[in-house]
Amino acid sequence: MALNKVDICGLDTSSLPRLTQQQSRDYLLKIKAGDTEAREEFIRANLRLVLSVIQRFSGRGEQMDDLFQVGCIGLIKAVENFNTDLDVRFSTYAVPMIIGELRRYLRDNTTLRVSRSLRDTAYKALRVRNDLMDRLSREPRLDEIARELEMSEEDVAFALEAIQDPVSLFEPIYHDDGDAIFVMDQVRDDRDCDDCWLDGIAIGSGLDRLAERERKIIELRFFQGRTQMEVAEEIGISQAQVSRLEKSALKHMRKYV
């Protein structure tokens, strides 16, 4: 097996050529002159660049093959728009283009569907924000953006929030010499406290020690919110029997909870 080999979309990356900076520049000049063969060869030689970028977007529930194809679109756009007159490495220009294409794909294909009108509002707000930054030479306030769009601040804020990428609870937000701190470490949920977790284990242990009919009654009464009459009808016994079995089961469970 070849070293550093990655098979993605049926492509063996170990077979891809590697270009020096001068070779890249020569290819780009040929592409600018309309050489389609040079264009194809140059794109193929830079597929490793796409592969390196999509690693940043792994773990989001998307197929890597799909991300690779989207990244290739960003690479092609970078090739088509690169200015050879500037003293800039192609990779420096291409990486943000590939990242932008991937972010657009993830934003538009998220399982949290955002309406077209809401996305349009958000994109208009972003354009206005950039225009105001150029004019004011500072970050514009939300009310200034809303005024330009003739919309309420609440509507603009809601639209901008809607297109934000979801953040994984396991996304690292700080990393020192020790362990990383993740988003989940900064989120508190009083409903999921240690005591509640331990109580849940104890209740589960108590239920396991009940007879099948008693456990059924407790589950229907306290986990599904049924009345004693409803439980009696489902199990096929009288309400008085349900009441007696319920009390007996709770008394038995208290030994373990």
C-alpha positions in Angstrom: 0.0 0.0 0.0 1.3 3.4 -0.9 2.1 5.8 1.9 -0.2 8.7 2.5 -2.8 7.1 0.2 -6.4 8.3 0.5 -9.2 6.9 -1.6 -12.0 9.4 -2.0 -14.6 9.6 -4.7 -12.7 6.8 -6.4 -9.5 8.8 -6.5 -6.2 7.6 -5.3 -4.6 10.7 -3.9 -1.1 9.1 -3.8 -1.1 9.2 -7.6 -1.6 13.0 -7.7 1.3 15.1 -8.9 3.0 17.6 -6.7 3.9 21.0 -8.1 6.5 23.5 -7.1 5.6 27.2 -6.8 7.2 27.9 -10.2 5.3 25.0 -11.9 2.1 26.3 -10.4 2.8 29.8 -11.8 3.6 28.3 -15.2 0.3 26.4 -15.2 -1.7 29.4 -14.2 -0.2 31.5 -17.0 -1.2 28.7 -19.5 -4.7 28.6 -18.0 -5.0 32.4 -18.4 -4.0 32.0 -22.0 -6.9 29.5 -22.5 -5.1 26.2 -22.3 -7.8 23.7 -21.1 -5.5 20.8 -20.8 -3.3 22.7 -18.4 -6.4 23.7 -16.5 -7.4 20.1 -16.0 -3.9 19.0 -15.0 -3.6 21.9 -12.5 -6.9 21.2 -10.9 -5.9 17.5 -10.5 -2.6 18.5 -9.0 -4.4 20.6 -6.3 -6.9 18.1 -5.2 -4.7 17.4 -2.2 -5.4 21.0 -1.1 -9.2 20.2 -1.1 -8.6 17.1 0.9 -6.6 19.0 3.5 -9.4 21.6 3.8 -12.3 19.2 4.2 -10.6 17.5 7.2 -11.7 20.7 9.2 -15.3 19.9 8.4 -15.3 16.2 9.4 -17.6 15.1 12.3 -20.6 17.1 11.1 -22.6 14.1 9.8 -21.8 14.8 6.2 -20.2 12.2 3.8 -16.6 13.0 3.1 -17.1 12.2 -0.6 -19.8 14.9 -0.7 -17.6 17.4 1.0 -14.8 16.6 -1.3 -16.9 17.3 -4.4 -18.1 20.6 -2.9 -14.5 21.5 -2.1 -13.6 20.8 -5.8 -16.2 23.3 -6.9 -14.4 25.9 -4.7 -11.1 24.9 -6.2 -12.4 25.3 -9.7 -13.8 28.8 -8.8 -10.4 29.7 -7.3 -8.6 28.6 -10.6 -11.1 30.6 -12.7 -10.8 33.8 -10.6 -7.1 33.8 -9.6 -5.2 36.9 -10.6 -1.7 36.0 -11.8 -0.7 39.6 -11.7 -0.6 39.6 -7.9 2.3 38.2 -5.9 0.2 35.7 -4.0 0.5 31.9 -3.8 -2.4 30.1 -5.3 -3.0 28.1 -2.1 -3.3 31.3 -0.1 -6.2 32.4 -2.4 -7.7 29.0 -3.0 -8.1 27.8 0.7 -10.6 30.6 1.6 -12.5 29.9 -1.6 -12.8 26.2 -0.8 -13.8 26.9 2.8 -16.5 29.4 1.7 -18.0 26.9 -0.7 -18.1 24.2 2.0 -19.7 26.6 4.5 -22.4 27.6 2.0 -23.1 23.9 1.3 -23.3 23.1 5.0 -25.5 26.2 5.7 -27.9 25.4 2.9 -28.1 21.7 3.5 -28.4 21.7 7.3 -31.1 19.6 8.8 -32.3 22.8 10.5 -34.1 24.1 7.4 -34.2 27.9 7.0 -36.7 29.5 4.7 -35.6 31.1 1.5 -36.9 34.5 2.5 -35.0 34.3 5.9 -31.8 33.4 4.1 -32.3 36.3 1.6 -32.7 38.7 4.5 -29.6 37.5 6.2 -27.5 37.8 3.0 -28.8 41.3 2.4 -27.9 42.2 6.0 -24.3 40.8 5.5 -23.9 42.9 2.3 -25.1 46.0 4.1 -22.8 45.2 7.0 -19.8 45.1 4.6 -20.9 48.3 2.9 -21.2 50.1 6.2 -17.8 48.9 7.4 -16.2 50.4 4.3 -18.1 53.7 4.9 -17.7 54.0 8.6 -14.4 52.2 9.0 -15.8 50.3 12.0 -18.1 47.5 12.8 -21.7 48.7 12.3 -24.3 48.4 15.0 -27.4 46.2 14.5 -29.7 49.3 14.5 -27.6 50.8 11.7 -27.9 47.7 9.5 -31.7 47.5 10.3 -32.1 51.2 9.3 -30.4 50.6 5.9 -32.7 47.6 5.3 -35.8 49.5 6.6 -36.5 46.5 8.9 -36.8 46.0 12.6 -33.7 45.1 14.6 -35.4 41.9 15.8 -36.1 40.7 12.2 -32.4 41.3 11.2 -31.0 39.7 14.3 -33.3 36.6 13.8 -32.3 36.3 10.2 -28.6 36.5 10.9 -28.9 34.0 13.8 -30.8 31.6 11.5 -27.9 31.1 9.1 -25.2 30.5 11.7 -23.6 27.0 11.5 -24.7 24.7 14.3 -21.9 24.2 16.8 -21.0 20.7 18.1 -21.0 20.3 21.9 -17.6 18.7 21.4 -16.2 21.7 19.6 -13.0 22.8 21.4 -13.1 26.4 22.5 -9.9 26.6 24.5 -6.8 24.4 24.6 -3.9 24.9 27.0 -1.1 22.5 27.7 -3.6 20.3 29.4 -7.0 19.0 28.3 -9.1 20.9 25.8 -12.3 22.7 27.0 -15.3 21.9 24.9 -18.6 23.8 24.4 -20.4 21.2 26.5 -18.2 22.0 29.4 -19.6 25.6 29.4 -23.3 24.5 29.1 -25.3 24.0 32.2 -28.6 22.1 32.4 -30.2 21.9 35.8 -32.5 19.2 34.6 -29.4 16.9 34.0 -27.6 17.4 37.2 -25.5 14.7 38.9 -28.2 14.2 41.6 -30.9 13.7 38.9 -28.7 11.2 37.1 -28.1 9.2 40.3 -31.8 9.4 41.1 -32.6 8.0 37.7 -30.2 5.0 38.3 -31.8 4.4 41.7 -35.3 4.5 40.3 -34.4 2.1 37.5 -32.8 -0.3 40.0 -36.0 -0.2 42.1 -38.2 -0.9 39.0 -36.1 -3.9 38.1 -36.9 -5.4 41.4 -40.7 -5.2 41.0 -42.9 -7.9 39.6 -43.9 -7.4 35.9 -47.5 -6.2 36.7 -46.3 -3.8 39.5 -43.6 -2.4 37.2 -46.2 -1.9 34.4 -48.5 0.0 36.8 -45.7 2.3 38.0 -44.6 3.0 34.5 -48.2 3.8 33.3 -48.9 5.9 36.4 -45.8 7.9 36.9 -44.0 7.9 33.5 -47.0 8.1 31.2 -49.3 10.1 33.5 -52.3 7.6 33.3 -55.0 7.7 35.9 -55.7 4.6 38.1 -58.9 4.1 36.2 -57.1 4.1 32.8 -54.4 1.7 34.2 -57.2 -0.6 35.5 -58.9 -0.7 32.1 -55.6 -1.5 30.3 -54.4 -4.2 32.6 -57.9 -5.7 33.2 -58.2 -5.4 37.0 -60.2 -3.1 39.3 -59.2 0.4 40.3 -59.0 -0.8 43.9 -56.5 -3.4 42.9 -54.4 -0.9 41.0 -54.4 1.4 44.1 -53.3 -1.5 46.3 -50.6 -2.8 43.9 -49.3 0.8 43.4 -48.9 1.4 47.1 -47.2 -1.9 47.5 -44.8 -1.3 44.6 -43.8 2.2 45.9 -43.2 0.8 49.3 -41.0 -1.9 47.9 -39.1 0.6 45.7 -38.3 2.8 48.6 -35.9 0.2 49.9 -33.7 0.7 46.9 -34.2 4.4 46.0 
